[in-house]
Amino acid sequence: MIYHVRWKRTAQEELADVWLSATSDDREAVTRAARNLDEQLRLDAHDLGESRTGDERIVFGSPLAAVFEVDQQHSVVHVLQVWRY
């Protein structure tokens, strides 16, 4: 199943903060990780990462980690939170 990935505004802002606080070399890694996360969520969200409370899941893709929810009925993934780990 292919999912549409939607980032909550707060998650977008968190990603921007991570990117802005990174060095120029690290910014490339953050950009790559965000793109990889989008692609993985789009293609394999229901099996990605580890389950958490309710429908939430967590995934780690260095240097980022993210919490997301999968809405299989509507084929949508909501990225709820992202941070550097």
GROMACS elastic network, one bead per residue, 0.5 to 0.9 nm:
[ bonds ]
;  ai    aj funct       b0    kb
    1    42     6  0.84179   500
    1    43     6  0.66856   500
    1    44     6  0.74247   500
    1    45     6  0.88884   500
    1    72     6  0.87720   500
    1    75     6  0.75715   500
    2    41     6  0.86616   500
    2    42     6  0.56003   500
    2    43     6  0.51830   500
    2    44     6  0.75180   500
    2    45     6  0.86425   500
    2    75     6  0.68661   500
    2    76     6  0.86650   500
    3    41     6  0.70351   500
    3    43     6  0.64214   500
    3    44     6  0.80193   500
    3    45     6  0.73977   500
    3    70     6  0.86196   500
    3    71     6  0.87988   500
    3    72     6  0.81443   500
    3    74     6  0.83995   500
    3    76     6  0.51087   500
    3    77     6  0.63280   500
    4    41     6  0.83113   500
    4    42     6  0.59913   500
    4    74     6  0.88446   500
    4    75     6  0.62399   500
    4    77     6  0.61018   500
    4    78     6  0.86200   500
    5    38     6  0.66803   500
    5    39     6  0.87775   500
    5    41     6  0.67743   500
    5    42     6  0.60829   500
    5    75     6  0.87811   500
    5    76     6  0.58990   500
    5    78     6  0.61280   500
    5    79     6  0.73183   500
    6    76     6  0.71854   500
    6    77     6  0.60346   500
    6    79     6  0.61650   500
    6    80     6  0.89543   500
    7    10     6  0.80321   500
    7    11     6  0.60339   500
    7    12     6  0.61405   500
    7    68     6  0.89042   500
    7    77     6  0.82485   500
    7    78     6  0.56969   500
    7    80     6  0.66341   500
    7    81     6  0.84408   500
    8    11     6  0.51763   500
    8    12     6  0.63370   500
    8    13     6  0.86933   500
    8    78     6  0.67947   500
    8    79     6  0.60266   500
    8    80     6  0.56448   500
    8    81     6  0.77528   500
    9    12     6  0.50157   500
    9    13     6  0.61878   500
    9    14     6  0.86015   500
    9    80     6  0.85555   500
   10    13     6  0.50099   500
   10    14     6  0.61232   500
   10    15     6  0.86195   500
   10    80     6  0.74306   500
   10    81     6  0.70675   500
   10    82     6  0.87999   500
   11    15     6  0.61578   500
   11    16     6  0.85542   500
   11    66     6  0.86266   500
   11    79     6  0.66276   500
   11    80     6  0.56534   500
   11    82     6  0.55765   500
   11    83     6  0.84983   500
   12    15     6  0.51229   500
   12    16     6  0.61928   500
   12    17     6  0.86581   500
   12    79     6  0.87444   500
   12    80     6  0.89831   500
   12    81     6  0.82710   500
   12    82     6  0.80026   500
   13    17     6  0.61568   500
   13    18     6  0.86397   500
   14    17     6  0.50567   500
   14    18     6  0.62405   500
   14    19     6  0.86300   500
   14    81     6  0.72649   500
   14    82     6  0.60208   500
   14    83     6  0.65084   500
   15    18     6  0.50823   500
   15    19     6  0.61635   500
   15    20     6  0.85773   500
   15    30     6  0.84351   500
   15    34     6  0.82306   500
   15    64     6  0.87749   500
   15    81     6  0.86139   500
   15    82     6  0.61561   500
   15    83     6  0.67574   500
   15    84     6  0.84631   500
   16    19     6  0.50457   500
   16    20     6  0.60062   500
   16    21     6  0.85185   500
   17    20     6  0.51151   500
   17    21     6  0.60694   500
   17    22     6  0.85758   500
   17    83     6  0.88736   500
   18    21     6  0.53456   500
   18    22     6  0.62850   500
   18    27     6  0.84365   500
   18    30     6  0.77249   500
   18    64     6  0.88278   500
   18    82     6  0.87692   500
   18    83     6  0.68014   500
   18    84     6  0.64316   500
   19    22     6  0.52858   500
   19    23     6  0.82712   500
   19    26     6  0.78962   500
   19    27     6  0.54971   500
   19    28     6  0.87279   500
   19    30     6  0.63070   500
   19    31     6  0.76668   500
   20    23     6  0.80130   500
   20    27     6  0.76662   500
   21    27     6  0.85205   500
   22    25     6  0.78055   500
   22    26     6  0.53744   500
   22    27     6  0.55291   500
   22    30     6  0.81823   500
   23    26     6  0.50265   500
   23    27     6  0.60065   500
   23    28     6  0.88768   500
   24    27     6  0.50574   500
   24    28     6  0.68310   500
   25    28     6  0.55557   500
   25    29     6  0.69295   500
   26    29     6  0.50090   500
   26    30     6  0.61790   500
   26    31     6  0.85602   500
   26    63     6  0.86507   500
   27    30     6  0.50010   500
   27    31     6  0.60691   500
   27    32     6  0.85394   500
   28    31     6  0.50856   500
   28    32     6  0.61496   500
   28    33     6  0.85407   500
   29    32     6  0.51025   500
   29    33     6  0.60332   500
   29    34     6  0.85623   500
   29    62     6  0.80599   500
   29    63     6  0.70286   500
   30    33     6  0.50635   500
   30    34     6  0.61114   500
   30    35     6  0.86007   500
   30    62     6  0.80963   500
   30    63     6  0.63645   500
   30    64     6  0.69825   500
   30    84     6  0.85315   500
   31    34     6  0.52042   500
   31    35     6  0.62461   500
   31    36     6  0.85980   500
   32    35     6  0.51590   500
   32    36     6  0.60651   500
   32    37     6  0.84879   500
   33    36     6  0.50253   500
   33    37     6  0.59863   500
   33    38     6  0.85804   500
   33    61     6  0.61260   500
   33    62     6  0.65677   500
   33    63     6  0.67762   500
   33    64     6  0.64828   500
   34    37     6  0.50208   500
   34    38     6  0.62174   500
   34    39     6  0.86766   500
   34    61     6  0.84457   500
   34    64     6  0.75020   500
   35    38     6  0.51367   500
   35    39     6  0.62609   500
   35    40     6  0.86394   500
   36    39     6  0.50917   500
   36    40     6  0.60318   500
   36    41     6  0.84465   500
   36    61     6  0.79597   500
   37    40     6  0.51575   500
   37    41     6  0.60061   500
   37    42     6  0.83993   500
   37    59     6  0.85080   500
   37    60     6  0.88184   500
   37    61     6  0.71123   500
   37    64     6  0.87462   500
   37    66     6  0.85909   500
   38    41     6  0.52205   500
   38    42     6  0.60207   500
   38    43     6  0.87001   500
   39    42     6  0.50472   500
   39    43     6  0.62682   500
   39    44     6  0.84128   500
   40    43     6  0.53022   500
   40    44     6  0.56232   500
   40    45     6  0.66249   500
   40    48     6  0.74773   500
   41    44     6  0.54484   500
   41    46     6  0.81153   500
   41    48     6  0.72048   500
   41    70     6  0.89687   500
   41    77     6  0.69856   500
   42    45     6  0.63483   500
   42    76     6  0.84922   500
   42    77     6  0.76452   500
   43    46     6  0.88554   500
   44    47     6  0.57427   500
   44    48     6  0.60311   500
   45    48     6  0.50570   500
   45    49     6  0.81927   500
   45    68     6  0.88654   500
   45    69     6  0.86221   500
   45    70     6  0.66700   500
   45    77     6  0.71383   500
   46    49     6  0.86363   500
   46    57     6  0.89004   500
   46    70     6  0.65404   500
   46    72     6  0.78982   500
   47    50     6  0.82234   500
   48    51     6  0.88424   500
   48    57     6  0.78478   500
   48    58     6  0.80875   500
   48    59     6  0.67747   500
   49    57     6  0.62466   500
   49    58     6  0.53203   500
   49    60     6  0.71563   500
   50    56     6  0.86920   500
   50    57     6  0.53576   500
   50    58     6  0.53105   500
   50    59     6  0.65168   500
   51    54     6  0.82666   500
   51    55     6  0.74559   500
   51    56     6  0.61823   500
   51    58     6  0.64649   500
   52    55     6  0.70579   500
   52    56     6  0.51384   500
   52    57     6  0.51004   500
   52    58     6  0.68699   500
   52    67     6  0.87599   500
   53    56     6  0.57016   500
   53    57     6  0.77822   500
   54    57     6  0.86097   500
   54    69     6  0.88106   500
   55    68     6  0.83033   500
   55    69     6  0.55737   500
   55    70     6  0.67076   500
   55    71     6  0.83411   500
   56    67     6  0.66062   500
   56    68     6  0.55406   500
   56    70     6  0.73807   500
   56    80     6  0.88548   500
   57    66     6  0.83046   500
   57    67     6  0.56144   500
   57    68     6  0.53920   500
   57    69     6  0.61604   500
   57    70     6  0.81438   500
   58    65     6  0.72153   500
   58    66     6  0.56467   500
   58    68     6  0.63738   500
   58    69     6  0.88481   500
   59    64     6  0.84777   500
   59    65     6  0.56340   500
   59    66     6  0.54511   500
   59    67     6  0.65860   500
   59    68     6  0.81643   500
   60    63     6  0.77872   500
   60    64     6  0.60458   500
   60    66     6  0.66035   500
   60    85     6  0.83076   500
   61    64     6  0.52524   500
   61    65     6  0.60097   500
   61    66     6  0.84471   500
   62    65     6  0.71998   500
   62    84     6  0.79693   500
   62    85     6  0.73133   500
   63    83     6  0.84340   500
   63    84     6  0.56013   500
   63    85     6  0.58576   500
   64    82     6  0.68084   500
   64    83     6  0.56717   500
   64    85     6  0.58595   500
   65    81     6  0.82859   500
   65    82     6  0.56282   500
   65    83     6  0.54836   500
   65    84     6  0.62001   500
   65    85     6  0.63570   500
   66    79     6  0.70442   500
   66    80     6  0.73663   500
   66    81     6  0.54275   500
   66    83     6  0.65025   500
   66    84     6  0.88659   500
   67    78     6  0.87028   500
   67    79     6  0.61705   500
   67    80     6  0.55363   500
   67    81     6  0.51472   500
   67    82     6  0.65349   500
   68    77     6  0.67931   500
   68    78     6  0.54439   500
   68    80     6  0.51704   500
   68    81     6  0.70414   500
   68    82     6  0.89369   500
   69    76     6  0.84538   500
   69    77     6  0.56944   500
   69    78     6  0.52106   500
   69    79     6  0.66314   500
   69    80     6  0.73404   500
   70    73     6  0.88801   500
   70    74     6  0.89713   500
   70    75     6  0.75981   500
   70    76     6  0.61726   500
   70    78     6  0.65255   500
   70    79     6  0.89130   500
   71    74     6  0.56736   500
   71    75     6  0.57714   500
   71    76     6  0.51410   500
   71    77     6  0.60086   500
   71    78     6  0.78937   500
   72    76     6  0.65582   500
   72    77     6  0.81394   500
   73    76     6  0.79678   500
   74    77     6  0.89041   500
   79    82     6  0.76765   500
